[in-house]
Amino acid sequence: MKNGFSLIRATKSHIDCIMEIEKDCFIPQIQDDRQVFLERLESPTFFLFIDDQTQLPVGYISGEYMDRMPEDASQIALNHHPGASPITGNAKNASFIYISSFGLLAKSR
């Protein structure tokens, strides 16, 4: 039986474990860059999944506030910079939160 998870707000101090999760979940050609994750960590919509039994990070979910749907795929392409798109909003004017990345360690799936 799998353990449960809790969510905590991710911070820049978690970058190393986030990058390890990214490497475990994705082949190198589709891994987001460390710098992009550091930028995403400035948003209040980036969370870590914490294993309830071990209390260790086992996954992440990264979101971005958006005020409208993307007009083309380049606005949400791999390694896009959060906040650089004209559709990126903030908590006050956002229509929704776009999930830009999600990863869960294989051992926790």
C-alpha positions as CSV (number, residue, x, y, z in Angstrom):
1,M,0.0,0.0,0.0
2,K,1.3,3.4,-1.0
3,N,1.8,6.2,1.6
4,G,-0.2,9.4,1.6
5,F,1.2,12.8,0.7
6,S,1.1,16.3,2.1
7,L,1.7,19.5,0.2
8,I,4.0,22.3,1.3
9,R,5.0,25.5,-0.5
10,A,8.3,25.0,-2.3
11,T,11.1,27.5,-1.8
12,K,14.5,28.0,-3.5
13,S,16.1,26.0,-0.7
14,H,14.3,22.9,-2.3
15,I,15.9,23.4,-5.7
16,D,18.3,20.4,-5.4
17,C,15.5,17.9,-4.6
18,I,13.3,19.4,-7.3
19,M,16.1,18.9,-9.9
20,E,16.5,15.3,-8.6
21,I,12.8,14.7,-9.1
22,E,12.9,16.2,-12.5
23,K,15.8,13.9,-13.5
24,D,13.9,10.8,-12.2
25,C,10.7,11.7,-14.1
26,F,11.9,13.0,-17.5
27,I,14.5,12.1,-20.1
28,P,17.2,14.8,-20.5
29,Q,15.6,16.2,-23.7
30,I,12.4,17.2,-21.9
31,Q,13.8,18.3,-18.5
32,D,13.3,22.0,-17.6
33,D,16.4,23.9,-16.7
34,R,17.4,24.7,-13.1
35,Q,17.2,28.5,-13.8
36,V,13.6,28.1,-15.0
37,F,12.7,26.3,-11.8
38,L,14.4,29.0,-9.7
39,E,12.1,31.5,-11.5
40,R,9.0,29.4,-11.0
41,L,9.9,29.1,-7.3
42,E,9.2,32.8,-6.9
43,S,5.5,32.0,-7.5
44,P,3.1,31.0,-4.7
45,T,1.9,28.2,-7.0
46,F,4.8,25.8,-6.6
47,F,4.4,22.9,-4.2
48,L,6.3,19.8,-3.0
49,F,4.6,16.5,-2.3
50,I,5.9,15.2,1.0
51,D,5.6,11.5,1.8
52,D,3.6,11.3,5.0
53,Q,5.6,8.4,6.4
54,T,9.1,9.5,5.6
55,Q,8.5,13.3,5.5
56,L,10.7,13.5,2.5
57,P,9.9,15.3,-0.8
58,V,8.8,12.9,-3.5
59,G,7.3,15.2,-6.1
60,Y,6.4,18.7,-7.1
61,I,3.7,20.6,-8.9
62,S,4.4,24.0,-10.5
63,G,1.7,26.4,-11.6
64,E,1.5,29.8,-13.1
65,Y,-1.3,32.4,-12.9
66,M,-2.7,33.1,-16.3
67,D,-5.4,35.6,-17.4
68,R,-6.3,33.8,-20.6
69,M,-5.5,30.7,-22.6
70,P,-2.2,30.5,-24.5
71,E,-2.5,31.8,-28.1
72,D,0.2,29.4,-29.3
73,A,2.3,26.6,-27.9
74,S,5.5,28.7,-27.6
75,Q,3.9,30.6,-24.6
76,I,4.0,27.3,-22.6
77,A,6.8,25.4,-24.3
78,L,9.6,23.6,-22.4
79,N,11.8,26.0,-20.5
80,H,9.4,28.9,-21.0
81,H,10.1,31.6,-18.5
82,P,7.2,32.3,-16.1
83,G,6.1,35.9,-16.3
84,A,7.6,36.5,-19.7
85,S,4.4,35.7,-21.5
86,P,1.7,38.3,-22.2
87,I,-0.9,35.9,-20.8
88,T,0.8,35.5,-17.4
89,G,-1.3,37.1,-14.7
90,N,-1.2,37.4,-11.0
91,A,-3.4,36.2,-8.2
92,K,-5.7,39.3,-8.5
93,N,-6.4,39.1,-12.3
94,A,-5.8,35.5,-13.1
95,S,-8.6,33.4,-14.7
96,F,-6.9,30.1,-13.8
97,I,-3.6,28.4,-12.7
98,Y,-1.8,26.6,-15.5
99,I,0.1,23.6,-14.3
100,S,3.5,24.1,-16.0
101,S,5.2,21.0,-14.6
102,F,4.5,18.0,-12.4
103,G,6.8,15.2,-11.3
104,L,6.5,12.3,-8.9
105,L,9.4,10.0,-8.1
106,A,8.9,6.5,-9.7
107,K,9.1,4.8,-6.3
108,S,6.2,6.9,-5.1
109,R,3.8,6.3,-8.0
